[in-house]
């Protein structure tokens, strides 16, 4: 998948993961807003790279991501 393809160019931050959570798409806006170049992000497990958490320190990102699980159903 070519991240520079015209189909994936948008001003909005966008990234995509495969079923097991490996990042396969990372656009320029994601590079800018999330701070990781595409070459560093692609192939990484999303929960390990992003390590998302709320303002209280509770983790949102994990291997069993609820958003990814819902999408798989």
Phi, psi and omega per residue, in radians:
X1 nan 2.209 -3.098
X2 -1.617 1.968 -3.103
X3 -1.204 -0.240 3.113
X4 -1.604 -0.031 3.128
X5 -0.984 2.520 -3.129
X6 -1.052 -0.370 3.141
X7 -1.256 -0.314 -3.070
X8 -1.979 0.098 3.137
X9 -1.535 2.107 3.121
X10 -2.658 2.762 3.077
X11 -1.365 -0.227 -3.124
X12 -1.546 2.548 3.059
X13 -1.103 2.232 3.128
X14 -2.539 2.399 2.982
X15 -2.561 2.737 -3.126
X16 -2.287 2.601 3.119
X17 -2.219 2.661 3.035
X18 -1.478 -3.134 -3.027
X19 -0.956 -0.593 -3.103
X20 -1.592 0.105 3.045
X21 1.602 0.192 3.102
X22 -1.454 2.300 -3.108
X23 -1.243 2.183 -3.131
X24 -2.100 -0.134 3.140
X25 -2.507 2.332 -3.107
X26 -2.673 1.911 -3.054
X27 -1.579 3.067 -3.095
X28 -1.065 -0.666 3.122
X29 -1.134 -0.597 3.067
X30 -1.152 -0.703 3.083
X31 -0.980 -0.823 -3.068
X32 -1.238 -0.827 -3.033
X33 -1.410 -0.540 -3.099
X34 -1.733 -0.232 2.988
X35 1.457 0.228 3.115
X36 -2.104 2.236 3.044
X37 -1.122 2.615 -3.134
X38 -0.947 -0.703 -3.125
X39 -1.078 -0.513 3.091
X40 -1.457 -0.547 -3.068
X41 -1.424 -0.726 -3.085
X42 -1.057 2.317 3.138
X43 1.575 -0.169 3.118
X44 -1.491 2.712 3.001
X45 -1.343 2.244 -2.997
X46 -1.026 -0.719 -3.097
X47 -1.197 -0.482 3.110
X48 -1.349 -0.687 -3.127
X49 -1.261 -0.867 -3.023
X50 -1.402 -0.637 3.112
X51 0.791 0.819 -3.086
X52 -1.120 2.494 3.097
X53 -2.645 2.799 3.133
X54 -1.547 -3.086 -3.075
X55 -1.140 -0.253 3.130
X56 -1.732 0.033 3.122
X57 1.576 0.042 3.095
X58 -1.279 2.297 -3.112
X59 -1.259 2.359 3.007
X60 -1.778 -0.533 -3.094
X61 -1.661 2.264 3.104
X62 -2.758 2.946 -3.117
X63 -1.023 -0.610 3.130
X64 -1.738 0.994 -3.086
X65 -0.961 2.140 3.132
X66 -1.066 -0.635 3.139
X67 -1.176 -0.739 3.113
X68 -1.172 -0.687 3.114
X69 -1.085 -0.763 3.114
X70 -1.088 -0.714 -3.137
X71 -1.124 -0.650 3.142
X72 -1.184 -0.503 3.110
X73 -1.316 nan nan
